[in-house]
Amino acid sequence: MTLHKKMLRKIVVFLVLFCVIVLSLFPLRLLYVFSTVCSHCFVKFTQRRFNQRIARNQQRCFPDRSHAELKHLHYLAVRTKIDFMAEFIKMPYRSKKSIKRRCVFTNLEVMDEAFKEHKFVICYCGHLVNYETLVSFPLHNVDYGMCHLYLAKNSRQSVLLRIVLWSRSRFGAINIPTYSPLRTLVQLRDELDSGKSAKKGYVFGTLADMDDRGDMPHYAAFFGYPFAVKTGSERIGRKMDMAFVFAQITMPKRGFYEITFKKMEPKDKDTNPHAYTDEFVRLLEQNIKLQPELWLQWDTPRF
């Protein structure tokens, strides 16, 4: 990369960060108004591939819905995506009290039962708004820690990534890169075994609906279509003898979320090496059907 390009990149990063800081000073309600206006304009006045993919995928998944219903769902999906950006901007500045008020965890007995037999619980989740609030789990149960995977090819971290990781760690979450997850997990397990850890166990969060179209991708049935998904989380969970749960996300009202834990027990777990991944996709589909607009990947070209 030439010196000119490096300087240009630094200027762009500086301008983006400046805009983020300025927007973070506005109250969330005002950002929601901005999101609503932008969503209407974006859907009405643009015909980009982004919009075309959303409309196509939603029509494929919900063929029984009328044109008016699909058009409204399209608008809600775009608005929710912009809402997520607004909430993401405000996240580093929110207090713990505010996060606990806006994100409620239910069915916690599923976690209690899982930790009776396992030291780690792998928690599958999709890219539904607002999955970032999942890292606040330690605020609701101080006995257990929270760690999660983040996508990284090497140890280099961009400015944006460092901000994201700092924001998540504010609530006690441990950031684990995808290029070397086992090292941290083994260290945490050794601390639990030796009694040096202040926690009784750890929740291992993973967003498993990421695209995986490599040389040997795994495809699962998703709304009747083949859907390429990553299987690395399942391999880690089996290797570390983790219990498997799914985090279902719903939004009772704008900006407030309810996360319900569901136990994952696929019948073919002993014969199918991807049983938990397939079960995750099935539960993800159920979650999306509850509130389709919450899923952030309607613009994906994967199905």
Buried (B, 14 or more C-beta within 10 A) or exposed (E): EEEEEEEEEEEEEEEEEEEBEEBBEBEBEEBBEBBBEBBEEBBEEEEEEBBEBBBBBBBEBBEEBEEEEBBEBBBBBBBBBBBBBBBBBBBBEBEEEEBBEBBBBEBBEBBEBBBEEBBBBBBBBBBBBBBBBBBBBBBBBEEBBBBBBBEBEEEEBEEEBEBBBEBBEBBBBBBBBBEEBEEBBEEBBEBBEEEEBEBEBBBBBBBBBBBBEEEEBBBBEBBEEEBBBBBBBBBBBBEBEBBBBBBBBBBEEBBBBBBBBBBBEBEEBEEEBBBBBBBBBBBBBEBBEEBBBBBBBBBBEBB
